[in-house]
Amino acid sequence: LVHLELFHAENNHLFGPIPATFCNLTNIVDVSLSFNQINGSIPKEIGKLIHLSNLSLRSNALSGKIPSALLQK
């Protein structure tokens, strides 16, 4: 999965936190996990995703602050 660039899993009843290991997908450009039951906070390691240009997490149960690395993109 190291070369994965696009990951869309909307409306799939996914639950639980976003694992920090998700941030090992260093070539990812576009991620959509909207309309699931994802909870917890966005991992700070998401700042390692230097190619990420689109991140959609709407309609989940996330909490906490948006990592500053995402605000700088």
PDB file of N, CA, C and O in Angstrom:
ATOM      1  N   LEU A   1       0.806  -1.214   0.000  1.00  0.00           N
ATOM      2  CA  LEU A   1       0.000   0.000   0.000  1.00  0.00           C
ATOM      3  C   LEU A   1       0.842   1.267   0.000  1.00  0.00           C
ATOM      4  O   LEU A   1       0.296   2.371  -0.004  1.00  0.00           O
ATOM      5  N   VAL A   2       2.133   1.127   0.004  1.00  0.00           N
ATOM      6  CA  VAL A   2       3.015   2.286   0.065  1.00  0.00           C
ATOM      7  C   VAL A   2       2.772   3.239  -1.109  1.00  0.00           C
ATOM      8  O   VAL A   2       2.959   4.448  -0.965  1.00  0.00           O
ATOM      9  N   HIS A   3       2.368   2.724  -2.242  1.00  0.00           N
ATOM     10  CA  HIS A   3       2.170   3.544  -3.434  1.00  0.00           C
ATOM     11  C   HIS A   3       0.740   4.046  -3.590  1.00  0.00           C
ATOM     12  O   HIS A   3       0.427   4.709  -4.578  1.00  0.00           O
ATOM     13  N   LEU A   4      -0.121   3.744  -2.644  1.00  0.00           N
ATOM     14  CA  LEU A   4      -1.521   4.172  -2.699  1.00  0.00           C
ATOM     15  C   LEU A   4      -1.616   5.687  -2.731  1.00  0.00           C
ATOM     16  O   LEU A   4      -0.996   6.367  -1.914  1.00  0.00           O
ATOM     17  N   GLU A   5      -2.392   6.223  -3.674  1.00  0.00           N
ATOM     18  CA  GLU A   5      -2.559   7.671  -3.802  1.00  0.00           C
ATOM     19  C   GLU A   5      -3.980   8.123  -3.502  1.00  0.00           C
ATOM     20  O   GLU A   5      -4.189   9.279  -3.134  1.00  0.00           O
ATOM     21  N   LEU A   6      -4.953   7.244  -3.650  1.00  0.00           N
ATOM     22  CA  LEU A   6      -6.356   7.593  -3.488  1.00  0.00           C
ATOM     23  C   LEU A   6      -7.018   6.560  -2.594  1.00  0.00           C
ATOM     24  O   LEU A   6      -6.885   5.359  -2.833  1.00  0.00           O
ATOM     25  N   PHE A   7      -7.734   7.012  -1.561  1.00  0.00           N
ATOM     26  CA  PHE A   7      -8.444   6.101  -0.672  1.00  0.00           C
ATOM     27  C   PHE A   7      -9.788   6.709  -0.329  1.00  0.00           C
ATOM     28  O   PHE A   7      -9.864   7.695   0.403  1.00  0.00           O
ATOM     29  N   HIS A   8     -10.846   6.122  -0.856  1.00  0.00           N
ATOM     30  CA  HIS A   8     -12.206   6.574  -0.562  1.00  0.00           C
ATOM     31  C   HIS A   8     -12.957   5.422   0.084  1.00  0.00           C
ATOM     32  O   HIS A   8     -13.060   4.340  -0.494  1.00  0.00           O
ATOM     33  N   ALA A   9     -13.474   5.647   1.265  1.00  0.00           N
ATOM     34  CA  ALA A   9     -14.246   4.639   1.989  1.00  0.00           C
ATOM     35  C   ALA A   9     -15.420   5.318   2.688  1.00  0.00           C
ATOM     36  O   ALA A   9     -15.616   5.159   3.892  1.00  0.00           O
ATOM     37  N   GLU A  10     -16.193   6.075   1.920  1.00  0.00           N
ATOM     38  CA  GLU A  10     -17.331   6.788   2.486  1.00  0.00           C
ATOM     39  C   GLU A  10     -18.478   5.814   2.759  1.00  0.00           C
ATOM     40  O   GLU A  10     -18.669   4.827   2.049  1.00  0.00           O
ATOM     41  N   ASN A  11     -19.232   6.129   3.814  1.00  0.00           N
ATOM     42  CA  ASN A  11     -20.473   5.421   4.117  1.00  0.00           C
ATOM     43  C   ASN A  11     -20.271   3.903   4.175  1.00  0.00           C
ATOM     44  O   ASN A  11     -21.019   3.141   3.561  1.00  0.00           O
ATOM     45  N   ASN A  12     -19.252   3.481   4.921  1.00  0.00           N
ATOM     46  CA  ASN A  12     -18.932   2.061   5.027  1.00  0.00           C
ATOM     47  C   ASN A  12     -19.044   1.520   6.451  1.00  0.00           C
ATOM     48  O   ASN A  12     -18.571   0.418   6.727  1.00  0.00           O
ATOM     49  N   HIS A  13     -19.651   2.265   7.341  1.00  0.00           N
ATOM     50  CA  HIS A  13     -19.825   1.830   8.730  1.00  0.00           C
ATOM     51  C   HIS A  13     -18.491   1.563   9.423  1.00  0.00           C
ATOM     52  O   HIS A  13     -18.415   0.724  10.320  1.00  0.00           O
ATOM     53  N   LEU A  14     -17.436   2.274   9.010  1.00  0.00           N
ATOM     54  CA  LEU A  14     -16.143   2.161   9.684  1.00  0.00           C
ATOM     55  C   LEU A  14     -16.257   2.804  11.059  1.00  0.00           C
ATOM     56  O   LEU A  14     -16.934   3.822  11.205  1.00  0.00           O
ATOM     57  N   PHE A  15     -15.621   2.242  12.051  1.00  0.00           N
ATOM     58  CA  PHE A  15     -15.679   2.802  13.405  1.00  0.00           C
ATOM     59  C   PHE A  15     -14.327   2.673  14.072  1.00  0.00           C
ATOM     60  O   PHE A  15     -13.452   1.936  13.618  1.00  0.00           O
ATOM     61  N   GLY A  16     -14.177   3.404  15.155  1.00  0.00           N
ATOM     62  CA  GLY A  16     -12.918   3.410  15.886  1.00  0.00           C
ATOM     63  C   GLY A  16     -12.061   4.577  15.450  1.00  0.00           C
ATOM     64  O   GLY A  16     -12.454   5.346  14.573  1.00  0.00           O
ATOM     65  N   PRO A  17     -10.902   4.716  16.049  1.00  0.00           N
ATOM     66  CA  PRO A  17     -10.013   5.837  15.722  1.00  0.00           C
ATOM     67  C   PRO A  17      -9.254   5.603  14.418  1.00  0.00           C
ATOM     68  O   PRO A  17      -9.151   4.475  13.935  1.00  0.00           O
ATOM     69  N   ILE A  18      -8.733   6.677  13.867  1.00  0.00           N
ATOM     70  CA  ILE A  18      -7.829   6.582  12.717  1.00  0.00           C
ATOM     71  C   ILE A  18      -6.489   6.117  13.275  1.00  0.00           C
ATOM     72  O   ILE A  18      -5.899   6.812  14.103  1.00  0.00           O
ATOM     73  N   PRO A  19      -5.994   4.957  12.841  1.00  0.00           N
ATOM     74  CA  PRO A  19      -4.728   4.483  13.396  1.00  0.00           C
ATOM     75  C   PRO A  19      -3.556   5.344  12.939  1.00  0.00           C
ATOM     76  O   PRO A  19      -3.531   5.793  11.793  1.00  0.00           O
ATOM     77  N   ALA A  20      -2.607   5.574  13.800  1.00  0.00           N
ATOM     78  CA  ALA A  20      -1.422   6.364  13.451  1.00  0.00           C
ATOM     79  C   ALA A  20      -0.677   5.737  12.288  1.00  0.00           C
ATOM     80  O   ALA A  20      -0.021   6.447  11.527  1.00  0.00           O
ATOM     81  N   THR A  21      -0.763   4.423  12.133  1.00  0.00           N
ATOM     82  CA  THR A  21      -0.077   3.746  11.024  1.00  0.00           C
ATOM     83  C   THR A  21      -0.669   4.127   9.669  1.00  0.00           C
ATOM     84  O   THR A  21      -0.022   3.928   8.640  1.00  0.00           O
ATOM     85  N   PHE A  22      -1.872   4.665   9.650  1.00  0.00           N
ATOM     86  CA  PHE A  22      -2.455   5.171   8.401  1.00  0.00           C
ATOM     87  C   PHE A  22      -1.541   6.245   7.808  1.00  0.00           C
ATOM     88  O   PHE A  22      -1.495   6.439   6.593  1.00  0.00           O
ATOM     89  N   CYS A  23      -0.839   6.912   8.659  1.00  0.00           N
ATOM     90  CA  CYS A  23       0.048   7.997   8.232  1.00  0.00           C
ATOM     91  C   CYS A  23       1.336   7.481   7.597  1.00  0.00           C
ATOM     92  O   CYS A  23       2.192   8.278   7.216  1.00  0.00           O
ATOM     93  N   ASN A  24       1.489   6.169   7.478  1.00  0.00           N
ATOM     94  CA  ASN A  24       2.623   5.598   6.756  1.00  0.00           C
ATOM     95  C   ASN A  24       2.377   5.549   5.251  1.00  0.00           C
ATOM     96  O   ASN A  24       3.271   5.176   4.492  1.00  0.00           O
ATOM     97  N   LEU A  25       1.181   5.919   4.813  1.00  0.00           N
ATOM     98  CA  LEU A  25       0.849   5.944   3.381  1.00  0.00           C
ATOM     99  C   LEU A  25       1.381   7.247   2.795  1.00  0.00           C
ATOM    100  O   LEU A  25       0.612   8.145   2.452  1.00  0.00           O
ATOM    101  N   THR A  26       2.680   7.337   2.687  1.00  0.00           N
ATOM    102  CA  THR A  26       3.347   8.606   2.379  1.00  0.00           C
ATOM    103  C   THR A  26       3.068   9.159   0.994  1.00  0.00           C
ATOM    104  O   THR A  26       3.353  10.330   0.745  1.00  0.00           O
ATOM    105  N   ASN A  27       2.517   8.360   0.076  1.00  0.00           N
ATOM    106  CA  ASN A  27       2.197   8.868  -1.259  1.00  0.00           C
ATOM    107  C   ASN A  27       0.731   9.240  -1.423  1.00  0.00           C
ATOM    108  O   ASN A  27       0.305   9.628  -2.511  1.00  0.00           O
ATOM    109  N   ILE A  28      -0.038   9.125  -0.355  1.00  0.00           N
ATOM    110  CA  ILE A  28      -1.476   9.385  -0.442  1.00  0.00           C
ATOM    111  C   ILE A  28      -1.731  10.854  -0.781  1.00  0.00           C
ATOM    112  O   ILE A  28      -1.094  11.752  -0.232  1.00  0.00           O
ATOM    113  N   VAL A  29      -2.670  11.077  -1.691  1.00  0.00           N
ATOM    114  CA  VAL A  29      -3.010  12.428  -2.142  1.00  0.00           C
ATOM    115  C   VAL A  29      -4.435  12.781  -1.741  1.00  0.00           C
ATOM    116  O   VAL A  29      -4.707  13.920  -1.365  1.00  0.00           O
ATOM    117  N   ASP A  30      -5.347  11.815  -1.818  1.00  0.00           N
ATOM    118  CA  ASP A  30      -6.774  12.075  -1.651  1.00  0.00           C
ATOM    119  C   ASP A  30      -7.370  11.010  -0.734  1.00  0.00           C
ATOM    120  O   ASP A  30      -7.298   9.817  -1.031  1.00  0.00           O
ATOM    121  N   VAL A  31      -7.964  11.446   0.390  1.00  0.00           N
ATOM    122  CA  VAL A  31      -8.564  10.533   1.355  1.00  0.00           C
ATOM    123  C   VAL A  31      -9.965  11.018   1.690  1.00  0.00           C
ATOM    124  O   VAL A  31     -10.168  12.189   2.009  1.00  0.00           O
ATOM    125  N   SER A  32     -10.923  10.114   1.617  1.00  0.00           N
ATOM    126  CA  SER A  32     -12.281  10.431   2.056  1.00  0.00           C
ATOM    127  C   SER A  32     -12.792   9.300   2.932  1.00  0.00           C
ATOM    128  O   SER A  32     -12.940   8.163   2.485  1.00  0.00           O
ATOM    129  N   LEU A  33     -13.055   9.632   4.175  1.00  0.00           N
ATOM    130  CA  LEU A  33     -13.601   8.691   5.152  1.00  0.00           C
ATOM    131  C   LEU A  33     -14.919   9.216   5.706  1.00  0.00           C
ATOM    132  O   LEU A  33     -15.298   8.887   6.830  1.00  0.00           O
ATOM    133  N   SER A  34     -15.606  10.018   4.935  1.00  0.00           N
ATOM    134  CA  SER A  34     -16.838  10.662   5.376  1.00  0.00           C
ATOM    135  C   SER A  34     -17.968   9.663   5.606  1.00  0.00           C
ATOM    136  O   SER A  34     -17.991   8.574   5.032  1.00  0.00           O
ATOM    137  N   PHE A  35     -18.893  10.065   6.457  1.00  0.00           N
ATOM    138  CA  PHE A  35     -20.121   9.302   6.733  1.00  0.00           C
ATOM    139  C   PHE A  35     -19.832   7.902   7.272  1.00  0.00           C
ATOM    140  O   PHE A  35     -20.359   6.907   6.776  1.00  0.00           O
ATOM    141  N   ASN A  36     -18.990   7.849   8.290  1.00  0.00           N
ATOM    142  CA  ASN A  36     -18.693   6.624   9.024  1.00  0.00           C
ATOM    143  C   ASN A  36     -18.900   6.911  10.505  1.00  0.00           C
ATOM    144  O   ASN A  36     -19.531   7.909  10.854  1.00  0.00           O
ATOM    145  N   GLN A  37     -18.393   6.077  11.361  1.00  0.00           N
ATOM    146  CA  GLN A  37     -18.457   6.306  12.811  1.00  0.00           C
ATOM    147  C   GLN A  37     -17.061   6.370  13.402  1.00  0.00           C
ATOM    148  O   GLN A  37     -16.804   5.818  14.473  1.00  0.00           O
ATOM    149  N   ILE A  38     -16.161   7.045  12.699  1.00  0.00           N
ATOM    150  CA  ILE A  38     -14.784   7.183  13.158  1.00  0.00           C
ATOM    151  C   ILE A  38     -14.760   8.130  14.354  1.00  0.00           C
ATOM    152  O   ILE A  38     -15.374   9.197  14.317  1.00  0.00           O
ATOM    153  N   ASN A  39     -14.051   7.739  15.415  1.00  0.00           N
ATOM    154  CA  ASN A  39     -14.012   8.576  16.615  1.00  0.00           C
ATOM    155  C   ASN A  39     -12.569   8.842  17.030  1.00  0.00           C
ATOM    156  O   ASN A  39     -11.623   8.420  16.365  1.00  0.00           O
ATOM    157  N   GLY A  40     -12.429   9.537  18.119  1.00  0.00           N
ATOM    158  CA  GLY A  40     -11.099   9.891  18.595  1.00  0.00           C
ATOM    159  C   GLY A  40     -10.608  11.142  17.882  1.00  0.00           C
ATOM    160  O   GLY A  40     -11.397  11.888  17.301  1.00  0.00           O
ATOM    161  N   SER A  41      -9.325  11.359  17.929  1.00  0.00           N
ATOM    162  CA  SER A  41      -8.758  12.553  17.307  1.00  0.00           C
ATOM    163  C   SER A  41      -7.999  12.187  16.034  1.00  0.00           C
ATOM    164  O   SER A  41      -7.671  11.023  15.803  1.00  0.00           O
ATOM    165  N   ILE A  42      -7.731  13.186  15.226  1.00  0.00           N
ATOM    166  CA  ILE A  42      -6.930  12.996  14.021  1.00  0.00           C
ATOM    167  C   ILE A  42      -5.481  12.859  14.482  1.00  0.00           C
ATOM    168  O   ILE A  42      -4.981  13.731  15.194  1.00  0.00           O
ATOM    169  N   PRO A  43      -4.799  11.787  14.093  1.00  0.00           N
ATOM    170  CA  PRO A  43      -3.422  11.600  14.568  1.00  0.00           C
ATOM    171  C   PRO A  43      -2.499  12.726  14.115  1.00  0.00           C
ATOM    172  O   PRO A  43      -2.559  13.160  12.965  1.00  0.00           O
ATOM    173  N   LYS A  44      -1.658  13.191  15.009  1.00  0.00           N
ATOM    174  CA  LYS A  44      -0.726  14.274  14.670  1.00  0.00           C
ATOM    175  C   LYS A  44       0.251  13.850  13.585  1.00  0.00           C
ATOM    176  O   LYS A  44       0.802  14.694  12.879  1.00  0.00           O
ATOM    177  N   GLU A  45       0.468  12.547  13.448  1.00  0.00           N
ATOM    178  CA  GLU A  45       1.381  12.022  12.424  1.00  0.00           C
ATOM    179  C   GLU A  45       0.890  12.291  11.006  1.00  0.00           C
ATOM    180  O   GLU A  45       1.631  12.091  10.044  1.00  0.00           O
ATOM    181  N   ILE A  46      -0.346  12.739  10.873  1.00  0.00           N
ATOM    182  CA  ILE A  46      -0.895  13.022   9.552  1.00  0.00           C
ATOM    183  C   ILE A  46      -0.074  14.097   8.838  1.00  0.00           C
ATOM    184  O   ILE A  46      -0.157  14.228   7.617  1.00  0.00           O
ATOM    185  N   GLY A  47       0.697  14.846   9.573  1.00  0.00           N
ATOM    186  CA  GLY A  47       1.587  15.848   8.993  1.00  0.00           C
ATOM    187  C   GLY A  47       2.680  15.235   8.129  1.00  0.00           C
ATOM    188  O   GLY A  47       3.306  15.932   7.331  1.00  0.00           O
ATOM    189  N   LYS A  48       2.915  13.919   8.285  1.00  0.00           N
ATOM    190  CA  LYS A  48       3.910  13.231   7.460  1.00  0.00           C
ATOM    191  C   LYS A  48       3.421  13.041   6.023  1.00  0.00           C
ATOM    192  O   LYS A  48       4.215  12.737   5.133  1.00  0.00           O
ATOM    193  N   LEU A  49       2.138  13.216   5.801  1.00  0.00           N
ATOM    194  CA  LEU A  49       1.563  12.998   4.469  1.00  0.00           C
ATOM    195  C   LEU A  49       1.747  14.253   3.628  1.00  0.00           C
ATOM    196  O   LEU A  49       0.815  15.038   3.455  1.00  0.00           O
ATOM    197  N   ILE A  50       2.940  14.433   3.116  1.00  0.00           N
ATOM    198  CA  ILE A  50       3.297  15.683   2.438  1.00  0.00           C
ATOM    199  C   ILE A  50       2.597  15.866   1.099  1.00  0.00           C
ATOM    200  O   ILE A  50       2.531  16.986   0.592  1.00  0.00           O
ATOM    201  N   HIS A  51       2.074  14.796   0.518  1.00  0.00           N
ATOM    202  CA  HIS A  51       1.377  14.897  -0.765  1.00  0.00           C
ATOM    203  C   HIS A  51      -0.133  15.060  -0.601  1.00  0.00           C
ATOM    204  O   HIS A  51      -0.838  15.280  -1.585  1.00  0.00           O
ATOM    205  N   LEU A  52      -0.631  14.955   0.616  1.00  0.00           N
ATOM    206  CA  LEU A  52      -2.061  15.020   0.861  1.00  0.00           C
ATOM    207  C   LEU A  52      -2.622  16.378   0.451  1.00  0.00           C
ATOM    208  O   LEU A  52      -2.182  17.417   0.945  1.00  0.00           O
ATOM    209  N   SER A  53      -3.596  16.358  -0.457  1.00  0.00           N
ATOM    210  CA  SER A  53      -4.203  17.616  -0.884  1.00  0.00           C
ATOM    211  C   SER A  53      -5.698  17.649  -0.598  1.00  0.00           C
ATOM    212  O   SER A  53      -6.295  18.725  -0.587  1.00  0.00           O
ATOM    213  N   ASN A  54      -6.319  16.483  -0.365  1.00  0.00           N
ATOM    214  CA  ASN A  54      -7.743  16.443  -0.063  1.00  0.00           C
ATOM    215  C   ASN A  54      -7.983  15.435   1.058  1.00  0.00           C
ATOM    216  O   ASN A  54      -7.603  14.269   0.959  1.00  0.00           O
ATOM    217  N   LEU A  55      -8.618  15.909   2.118  1.00  0.00           N
ATOM    218  CA  LEU A  55      -8.951  15.057   3.255  1.00  0.00           C
ATOM    219  C   LEU A  55     -10.379  15.366   3.656  1.00  0.00           C
ATOM    220  O   LEU A  55     -10.681  16.482   4.079  1.00  0.00           O
ATOM    221  N   SER A  56     -11.260  14.387   3.528  1.00  0.00           N
ATOM    222  CA  SER A  56     -12.667  14.571   3.890  1.00  0.00           C
ATOM    223  C   SER A  56     -13.005  13.619   5.030  1.00  0.00           C
ATOM    224  O   SER A  56     -12.912  12.400   4.887  1.00  0.00           O
ATOM    225  N   LEU A  57     -13.397  14.191   6.159  1.00  0.00           N
ATOM    226  CA  LEU A  57     -13.733  13.415   7.355  1.00  0.00           C
ATOM    227  C   LEU A  57     -15.109  13.787   7.904  1.00  0.00           C
ATOM    228  O   LEU A  57     -15.415  13.482   9.057  1.00  0.00           O
ATOM    229  N   ARG A  58     -15.925  14.430   7.108  1.00  0.00           N
ATOM    230  CA  ARG A  58     -17.216  14.933   7.617  1.00  0.00           C
ATOM    231  C   ARG A  58     -18.139  13.794   8.033  1.00  0.00           C
ATOM    232  O   ARG A  58     -18.029  12.663   7.560  1.00  0.00           O
ATOM    233  N   SER A  59     -19.035  14.134   8.917  1.00  0.00           N
ATOM    234  CA  SER A  59     -20.045  13.211   9.446  1.00  0.00           C
ATOM    235  C   SER A  59     -19.430  11.981  10.100  1.00  0.00           C
ATOM    236  O   SER A  59     -19.779  10.845   9.780  1.00  0.00           O
ATOM    237  N   ASN A  60     -18.513  12.233  11.019  1.00  0.00           N
ATOM    238  CA  ASN A  60     -17.937  11.210  11.877  1.00  0.00           C
ATOM    239  C   ASN A  60     -18.070  11.701  13.318  1.00  0.00           C
ATOM    240  O   ASN A  60     -18.727  12.713  13.560  1.00  0.00           O
ATOM    241  N   ALA A  61     -17.477  11.025  14.249  1.00  0.00           N
ATOM    242  CA  ALA A  61     -17.549  11.401  15.660  1.00  0.00           C
ATOM    243  C   ALA A  61     -16.167  11.795  16.175  1.00  0.00           C
ATOM    244  O   ALA A  61     -15.785  11.421  17.284  1.00  0.00           O
ATOM    245  N   LEU A  62     -15.427  12.542  15.377  1.00  0.00           N
ATOM    246  CA  LEU A  62     -14.073  12.949  15.758  1.00  0.00           C
ATOM    247  C   LEU A  62     -14.113  13.996  16.862  1.00  0.00           C
ATOM    248  O   LEU A  62     -15.074  14.754  16.985  1.00  0.00           O
ATOM    249  N   SER A  63     -13.065  14.022  17.651  1.00  0.00           N
ATOM    250  CA  SER A  63     -12.963  15.007  18.733  1.00  0.00           C
ATOM    251  C   SER A  63     -11.544  15.566  18.742  1.00  0.00           C
ATOM    252  O   SER A  63     -10.661  15.065  18.047  1.00  0.00           O
ATOM    253  N   GLY A  64     -11.347  16.590  19.525  1.00  0.00           N
ATOM    254  CA  GLY A  64     -10.015  17.169  19.640  1.00  0.00           C
ATOM    255  C   GLY A  64      -9.757  18.225  18.589  1.00  0.00           C
ATOM    256  O   GLY A  64     -10.639  18.603  17.818  1.00  0.00           O
ATOM    257  N   LYS A  65      -8.530  18.684  18.582  1.00  0.00           N
ATOM    258  CA  LYS A  65      -8.124  19.753  17.665  1.00  0.00           C
ATOM    259  C   LYS A  65      -7.627  19.194  16.338  1.00  0.00           C
ATOM    260  O   LYS A  65      -7.176  18.052  16.255  1.00  0.00           O
ATOM    261  N   ILE A  66      -7.718  20.014  15.317  1.00  0.00           N
ATOM    262  CA  ILE A  66      -7.144  19.670  14.022  1.00  0.00           C
ATOM    263  C   ILE A  66      -5.634  19.849  14.147  1.00  0.00           C
ATOM    264  O   ILE A  66      -5.175  20.909  14.572  1.00  0.00           O
ATOM    265  N   PRO A  67      -4.855  18.831  13.786  1.00  0.00           N
ATOM    266  CA  PRO A  67      -3.394  18.959  13.885  1.00  0.00           C
ATOM    267  C   PRO A  67      -2.877  20.168  13.097  1.00  0.00           C
ATOM    268  O   PRO A  67      -3.321  20.422  11.977  1.00  0.00           O
ATOM    269  N   SER A  68      -1.956  20.894  13.679  1.00  0.00           N
ATOM    270  CA  SER A  68      -1.447  22.120  13.045  1.00  0.00           C
ATOM    271  C   SER A  68      -0.827  21.844  11.690  1.00  0.00           C
ATOM    272  O   SER A  68      -0.851  22.718  10.823  1.00  0.00           O
ATOM    273  N   ALA A  69      -0.271  20.658  11.475  1.00  0.00           N
ATOM    274  CA  ALA A  69       0.314  20.325  10.173  1.00  0.00           C
ATOM    275  C   ALA A  69      -0.720  20.378   9.053  1.00  0.00           C
ATOM    276  O   ALA A  69      -0.384  20.687   7.910  1.00  0.00           O
ATOM    277  N   LEU A  70      -1.977  20.080   9.377  1.00  0.00           N
ATOM    278  CA  LEU A  70      -3.035  20.152   8.361  1.00  0.00           C
ATOM    279  C   LEU A  70      -3.434  21.595   8.069  1.00  0.00           C
ATOM    280  O   LEU A  70      -3.832  21.922   6.951  1.00  0.00           O
ATOM    281  N   LEU A  71      -3.329  22.433   9.055  1.00  0.00           N
ATOM    282  CA  LEU A  71      -3.710  23.836   8.874  1.00  0.00           C
ATOM    283  C   LEU A  71      -2.710  24.587   8.004  1.00  0.00           C
ATOM    284  O   LEU A  71      -3.033  25.635   7.446  1.00  0.00           O
ATOM    285  N   GLN A  72      -1.514  24.062   7.889  1.00  0.00           N
ATOM    286  CA  GLN A  72      -0.456  24.715   7.105  1.00  0.00           C
ATOM    287  C   GLN A  72      -0.472  24.278   5.654  1.00  0.00           C
ATOM    288  O   GLN A  72       0.284  24.830   4.854  1.00  0.00           O
ATOM    289  N   LYS A  73      -1.291  23.321   5.280  1.00  0.00           N
ATOM    290  CA  LYS A  73      -1.323  22.811   3.897  1.00  0.00           C
ATOM    291  C   LYS A  73      -2.147  23.706   3.010  1.00  0.00           C
ATOM    292  O   LYS A  73      -2.285  23.435   1.817  1.00  0.00           O
TER     293      LYS A  73
END
